[in-house]
Amino acid sequence: MFCLSEMEDTVRVPPDLLKLPLEVAIKKVLQKLLLNKVLSIGLCVTIYDIKSAEGGFVLPGDGPATYKVRFRIVVFRPFVGEVIAARFKESDSNGLRLTLGFFEDIYVPAPLIPRPNRCEPDPYNRSQMRWVWIFEEQEYIIDHSCQINFRVENISYPPVPTEQAEDAKPFAPMVITGTIDDDGLGPVSWWEGCSERNNEDDDT
Amino acid sequence: MTSVKANAGALTNFEVLDLLNSRGASKDTTRVIASETVSRSEYKVYDYLMETAASTQTRDSVTKFSDKCKGFKLAKAEILNIINLRPSSDVELTPILEKPDEREIDIEGILALVQELLPPLPTVEAHKENEQEETEDGEQPNMETSV
């Protein structure tokens, strides 16, 4: 889910931070710049370390000291095929939306929900739709009662839109598409007790 | 900003959690003390990881597990996934593996190794209608402390 990424950048450290040890000051500037932002390589979670910082020149007419910094960050970037534990956020007629707390743009489109299924208006929450999987005449509801495991199908980084309609959803710079249509995926409650059953059913 | 190496190494959830812990993140609900070193967004990651298997793992168990996995012909990404998810049954392990039948993977062996080396998942209070941030204090009797 996470990996280290090495980057290089020119960092301007404002004069008011220069009383701090250099590493701390540079880290503070980098954090403000990168933390919780989506880069081309993923969502930056935290600064791992600073490998080198050189320079420290003050350019004429400019207060901050400029450093050329090499550093490593921890990015959230799941690989395709990875199985991740998430929680249910909301669902509508297009599919489900799951969340990890720190990342909420995980969508499971309707075709990737196990079939046969049906989508019905949620009796507990009138504005939402609820998905139900029908298997061997038993109905399995998808809701927020437990953790949902999903497998990453695709990660996309939509380009920033130049204009947006008033009521459009806030722009998501990183979108993960997942599937729950496989053994062991979907709400964990669906598979609890499976280890107690004989293995004769599930050796597909 | 240039990327020197987009992938300088994959990290298990445990390693990220360990990193945040070393920065001062903790279960303390006020979060005032550590807010100097741990930002709110980092705390969200911390909260997520505390609910996964990573919260009960130790560096020792994770290293031992990945060493022993070498005998099972698994891809590095699969070993990482198993450590992160800690599957306890056949049906939880299968979606992680790619084409398990064609590769003749010893599923029972892997599950036995998981059971033996990786600590069990944290016991979190089932989130019912009120999804409160305060879970039961995380004192699990079978939590291993590294030597």
Contacts between the chains, C-beta under 8 A, distances in Angstrom:
chain1	res1	chain2	res2	distance
A	1	B	13	6.3
A	1	B	84	6.4
A	2	B	10	7.4
A	2	B	11	4.4
A	2	B	12	8.0
A	2	B	13	7.1
A	2	B	15	7.8
A	2	B	16	4.9
A	3	B	7	5.5
A	3	B	8	7.4
A	3	B	9	6.3
A	3	B	10	4.6
A	3	B	11	5.8
A	4	B	7	7.6
A	4	B	8	4.3
A	4	B	9	4.6
A	4	B	10	7.9
A	4	B	11	6.2
A	5	B	3	6.5
A	5	B	5	6.7
A	5	B	6	5.6
A	5	B	7	6.7
A	5	B	8	5.9
A	6	B	3	7.4
A	6	B	4	4.4
A	6	B	5	4.2
A	6	B	8	4.6
A	7	B	1	6.1
A	7	B	2	6.8
A	7	B	3	5.4
A	7	B	4	6.1
A	8	B	1	7.5
A	8	B	2	5.2
A	8	B	3	7.9
A	8	B	4	5.3
A	9	B	1	4.3
A	9	B	2	7.2
A	31	B	39	6.7
A	35	B	39	5.8
A	35	B	41	5.7
A	35	B	42	7.2
A	36	B	39	7.7
A	36	B	41	3.8
A	39	B	1	7.8
A	39	B	3	7.9
A	40	B	3	7.3
A	41	B	3	6.1
A	41	B	6	4.8
A	41	B	7	8.0
A	45	B	16	7.0
A	45	B	41	7.7
A	45	B	42	6.8
A	45	B	45	5.4
A	46	B	16	7.8
A	46	B	19	6.8
A	46	B	20	7.0
A	46	B	23	7.8
A	46	B	42	5.3
A	46	B	45	7.5
A	48	B	19	7.1
A	70	B	4	6.8
A	72	B	8	6.1
A	74	B	11	6.4
A	74	B	16	6.0
A	74	B	19	7.0
A	76	B	45	7.6
A	79	B	77	5.8
A	81	B	77	7.2
A	81	B	98	6.5
A	82	B	77	7.1
A	82	B	81	5.6
A	83	B	81	5.8
A	83	B	85	5.9
A	83	B	95	5.2
A	83	B	96	5.2
A	84	B	84	7.9
A	84	B	85	8.0
A	85	B	52	5.9
A	85	B	85	6.5
A	87	B	127	7.9
A	100	B	48	5.2
A	101	B	44	4.9
A	101	B	45	7.5
A	101	B	47	5.5
A	101	B	48	4.2
A	102	B	41	6.4
A	102	B	44	3.8
A	102	B	45	4.6
A	102	B	47	7.9
A	102	B	48	5.8
A	144	B	127	7.0
A	144	B	131	7.5
A	145	B	126	7.5
A	145	B	127	7.6
A	145	B	128	7.8
A	146	B	126	7.1
A	146	B	127	7.7
A	147	B	51	8.0
A	149	B	85	7.4
A	149	B	92	7.7
A	149	B	95	7.4
A	151	B	95	5.7
A	182	B	94	7.8
A	182	B	95	5.0
A	183	B	91	5.3
A	183	B	94	5.1
A	183	B	95	6.2
A	184	B	87	7.6
A	184	B	91	4.5
A	184	B	92	4.8
A	184	B	93	7.3
A	184	B	94	5.6
A	184	B	95	4.5
A	185	B	95	5.3
A	191	B	89	7.3
A	191	B	91	5.2
A	191	B	92	6.6
A	194	B	89	5.7
A	194	B	90	7.7
A	194	B	91	4.6
A	195	B	88	6.7
A	195	B	89	3.4
A	195	B	90	6.8
A	195	B	91	7.3
A	199	B	90	6.5
A	202	B	90	6.8
A	202	B	91	5.8
